[in-house]
Amino acid sequence: MSDLNSVTLVGRLTRDPELRYTPQGVAVCDFTVATNRRYTKKDGEKVEEVAFVDVTAWNRRAEVAAEYLKKGRQVALSGSLVQDRWEDQATGQKRSKLRVVAEHFQFLGGGSKDEATPEAESASDEPLVVPDHTPPPPPARPAAAAQPGKGRAPVKR
């Protein structure tokens, strides 16, 4: 069986995204998402845990994230885990850290909690929905035409 490296998260940004460019001109954007986990222990005590996940977006996704995401904005994202490894220069100790490389994301809610929500956006935690502009269905065919040989005039030859 092959391995699977896939992550899906919904959370809020803890800080504004940081956009930078590599020497080759590739856009890179880093931000952190906080996700909450709520549960009740057997004794009835309610517990809330928060996980802070570092996220990196590349190329056009990085530029879009930097432009539209702000601190407090809710986002749904999917991507893969990457493990960074390095040696601490001060102690010589080997270190590592997991982060998510975003492959897809969707803006949720109506903006960050720190800003006034524009009227065009919803203040709820529900995703913004753009109406579907599909053409209307074609008109129904008359019943006589739908049944071959019935209701038709005979053809003269």
C-alpha positions as CSV (number, residue, x, y, z in Angstrom):
1,M,0.0,0.0,0.0
2,S,1.3,3.4,-0.9
3,D,1.7,6.3,1.6
4,L,-0.6,9.2,1.9
5,N,0.5,12.7,2.9
6,S,-2.6,14.9,3.0
7,V,-3.8,17.5,5.4
8,T,-7.1,19.4,5.6
9,L,-7.5,22.2,8.1
10,V,-10.1,24.9,8.9
11,G,-8.9,27.7,11.2
12,R,-8.1,31.4,11.6
13,L,-4.9,33.2,10.8
14,T,-3.0,34.2,13.9
15,R,-1.0,36.9,12.1
16,D,-0.9,38.6,8.7
17,P,0.8,36.6,5.9
18,E,4.4,37.3,5.1
19,L,5.1,37.4,1.3
20,R,8.6,37.2,0.0
21,Y,10.3,36.2,-3.3
22,T,13.2,33.8,-3.8
23,P,16.2,35.0,-5.8
24,Q,14.6,33.2,-8.8
25,G,11.5,35.4,-8.4
26,V,9.2,32.7,-7.0
27,A,6.6,34.0,-4.6
28,V,6.5,32.4,-1.1
29,C,4.0,33.2,1.6
30,D,4.1,32.0,5.2
31,F,1.3,32.3,7.8
32,T,0.0,30.4,10.9
33,V,-3.5,29.0,11.3
34,A,-5.0,28.2,14.7
35,T,-7.4,25.3,14.9
36,N,-9.6,24.5,17.9
37,R,-10.5,21.1,19.3
38,R,-13.3,21.0,21.8
39,Y,-14.3,17.9,23.7
40,T,-15.8,16.8,27.0
41,K,-13.9,14.5,29.4
42,K,-15.6,11.5,31.1
43,D,-16.0,13.6,34.3
44,G,-18.0,16.3,32.3
45,E,-15.2,18.8,32.2
46,K,-15.2,20.7,28.9
47,V,-11.8,21.1,27.3
48,E,-10.6,23.3,24.4
49,E,-7.2,22.8,22.8
50,V,-5.6,25.0,20.2
51,A,-3.1,23.9,17.7
52,F,-1.0,26.4,15.8
53,V,0.0,25.2,12.3
54,D,2.6,26.9,10.1
55,V,1.6,27.0,6.5
56,T,3.6,27.9,3.3
57,A,2.0,28.7,-0.1
58,W,4.0,29.0,-3.3
59,N,3.7,30.8,-6.6
60,R,0.3,32.4,-7.5
61,R,-1.2,30.9,-4.4
62,A,1.3,32.8,-2.2
63,E,0.4,36.1,-3.9
64,V,-3.4,35.5,-3.5
65,A,-3.0,34.5,0.2
66,A,-0.9,37.6,0.9
67,E,-3.5,39.8,-0.8
68,Y,-6.7,38.4,0.7
69,L,-5.8,36.7,4.0
70,K,-5.4,38.8,7.1
71,K,-5.1,38.1,10.8
72,G,-8.3,36.6,12.1
73,R,-9.6,35.6,8.7
74,Q,-11.0,32.0,8.6
75,V,-9.6,29.7,5.9
76,A,-10.1,26.1,4.8
77,L,-6.9,24.6,3.3
78,S,-5.5,21.4,2.1
79,G,-2.0,20.4,1.4
80,S,0.8,18.1,2.4
81,L,3.1,17.9,5.4
82,V,6.8,18.8,5.1
83,Q,9.4,18.3,7.8
84,D,12.1,21.0,8.1
85,R,15.3,19.7,9.7
86,W,18.3,21.8,10.9
87,E,21.0,21.9,13.5
88,D,20.7,24.6,16.2
89,Q,23.8,26.8,15.9
90,A,23.9,27.7,19.6
91,T,23.6,24.2,21.0
92,G,24.5,22.0,18.1
93,Q,21.2,20.1,18.8
94,K,19.3,18.6,15.8
95,R,15.9,20.2,15.4
96,S,12.9,19.6,13.2
97,K,9.5,21.1,12.6
98,L,6.4,20.1,10.6
99,R,4.6,22.6,8.4
100,V,1.8,22.4,5.7
101,V,2.5,23.3,2.1
102,A,-0.9,24.6,0.9
103,E,-2.1,23.2,-2.4
104,H,-5.7,24.5,-2.2
105,F,-7.4,27.0,0.1
106,Q,-10.8,28.7,0.3
107,F,-11.6,31.9,2.2
108,L,-14.4,31.4,4.7
109,G,-16.5,33.9,6.7
110,G,-16.7,37.6,5.9
111,G,-13.2,38.8,6.8
112,S,-11.0,39.1,9.8
113,K,-12.5,39.6,13.3
114,D,-10.3,42.7,13.6
115,E,-11.8,44.6,10.7
116,A,-15.3,45.8,9.9
117,T,-16.9,43.4,7.5
118,P,-17.7,44.9,4.1
119,E,-21.4,44.9,3.2
120,A,-20.7,42.6,0.2
121,E,-19.5,39.9,2.5
122,S,-21.3,37.8,5.1
123,A,-20.5,38.2,8.7
124,S,-21.3,34.6,9.4
125,D,-18.9,31.7,9.6
126,E,-20.5,30.1,6.6
127,P,-18.5,30.2,3.3
128,L,-19.5,32.9,0.8
129,V,-21.6,31.4,-2.0
130,V,-21.6,32.8,-5.5
131,P,-24.8,32.1,-7.4
132,D,-24.5,29.7,-10.2
133,H,-25.1,31.3,-13.6
134,T,-26.2,28.2,-15.5
135,P,-28.6,28.8,-18.4
136,P,-32.2,27.8,-17.9
137,P,-33.3,24.3,-19.1
138,P,-34.6,24.2,-22.7
139,P,-38.4,24.4,-23.0
140,A,-40.3,21.2,-22.7
141,R,-41.3,19.5,-26.0
142,P,-45.0,19.1,-26.7
143,A,-46.4,15.7,-25.7
144,A,-47.4,14.7,-29.2
145,A,-43.9,15.3,-30.5
146,A,-42.4,13.2,-27.7
147,Q,-44.2,10.1,-28.9
148,P,-43.1,9.0,-32.4
149,G,-46.0,8.2,-34.8
150,K,-48.7,9.6,-32.6
151,G,-50.4,12.9,-33.3
152,R,-48.5,13.4,-36.6
153,A,-50.0,14.0,-40.0
154,P,-49.4,11.2,-42.5
155,V,-46.6,11.8,-45.0
156,K,-47.7,11.8,-48.7
157,R,-45.3,10.4,-51.2
